[in-house]
Amino acid sequence: MKSLQVAAALLLLLFFGHSLARAITFSVHNKCPISIWPATAPNTGHPVIAGGGFYLPPGQTQRFEAPKTWNGRIWARTGCNFTSNRQPACETGDCDGRLQCNGLIGTPPATLVEVTLQGDTGKPNFYDVSLVDGYNLPVSVATRPFSSKCSIGSCSKNLNNLCPQELEVLNKDGEVIACKSACLAFNIDSFCCRNDYGTPEKCKPTMYSKMFKDACPSYYSYAFDMPPPLVNCASKEYVITFCPSAWGADQASI
Ligand SMILES: *[C@@H]1O[C@H](CO)[C@@H](O)[C@H](O)[C@H]1NC(C)=O
């Protein structure tokens, strides 16, 4: 009898603890004209959320929850086929050929939504969109209810159309499906902001990062982008929309 009571108390505690911890909702919306496979990867010490990845056809939304102190990244994969044994399974953002990334990050380049939730620790929630490793899709982030100061706008141009040849990622049909950052493409300190270039004073915008900034002004175009395009807003729900205006405002007719 006693052990039954203990078990019941433990179950209650688990249930209560669970509902307390899972406090933030992400709503991921696919407004792209193509299917995407959104993915999540936690930073060290944080759990996998949304199973690590899922399929999202055009026009669909998926909601999932995260512990209120979750840290990690959310991105979208394109051109996936998980039924074959093809590796990688996705043309962009692939994580070891798996549908559910299970803690693995994606292969760059992919546009990253980076999130630092701090719940009710008295510290704010931070989020940004990063092109530091490159770009695959445009994305916007907003709170629900919407507040303009809490939102990260999408791109005004389709970076895949503007991508310089030396940064292009092509699929087997020769279409540009992603655009590497200069750091990813050339792996040199001045583009990657490391070693002698490891401070904001030393690591300056380049022709490449300026092109990213021009197309997607609300994103990190390189590691020390100034002012930091970091948003700090508390909300119970964040809406992440891929291709909010098709591929970019200049492509609104797609
Ligand atoms: C996925 O790959 C399999 C095996 O190669 C193929 O038969 C199928 O047509 C592919 N599916 C799509 C949607 O391309």
The ligand as an SDF file (V2000), in Angstrom:
LIG
                    3D

 14 14  0  0  0  0  0  0  0  0999 V2000
   13.0240    8.3450  -53.2740 C   0  0  0  0  0  0  0  0  0  0  0  0
   13.9570    7.3620  -53.5640 O   0  0  0  0  0  0  0  0  0  0  0  0
   13.3860    6.1420  -54.0210 C   0  0  0  0  0  0  0  0  0  0  0  0
   14.4990    5.1200  -54.1250 C   0  0  0  0  0  0  0  0  0  0  0  0
   15.5880    5.6270  -54.8430 O   0  0  0  0  0  0  0  0  0  0  0  0
   12.6590    6.4040  -55.3190 C   0  0  0  0  0  0  0  0  0  0  0  0
   12.0790    5.2060  -55.7940 O   0  0  0  0  0  0  0  0  0  0  0  0
   11.5790    7.4500  -55.1030 C   0  0  0  0  0  0  0  0  0  0  0  0
   10.9700    7.7880  -56.3220 O   0  0  0  0  0  0  0  0  0  0  0  0
   12.1760    8.6830  -54.4790 C   0  0  0  0  0  0  0  0  0  0  0  0
   11.0930    9.5870  -54.0980 N   0  0  0  0  0  0  0  0  0  0  0  0
   11.0400   10.8440  -54.4920 C   0  0  0  0  0  0  0  0  0  0  0  0
    9.8780   11.6170  -53.9880 C   0  0  0  0  0  0  0  0  0  0  0  0
   11.8830   11.3450  -55.2150 O   0  0  0  0  0  0  0  0  0  0  0  0
  1  2  1  0
  1 10  1  0
  2  3  1  0
  3  4  1  0
  3  6  1  0
  4  5  1  0
  6  7  1  0
  6  8  1  0
  8  9  1  0
  8 10  1  0
 10 11  1  0
 11 12  1  0
 12 13  1  0
 12 14  2  0
M  END
$$$$
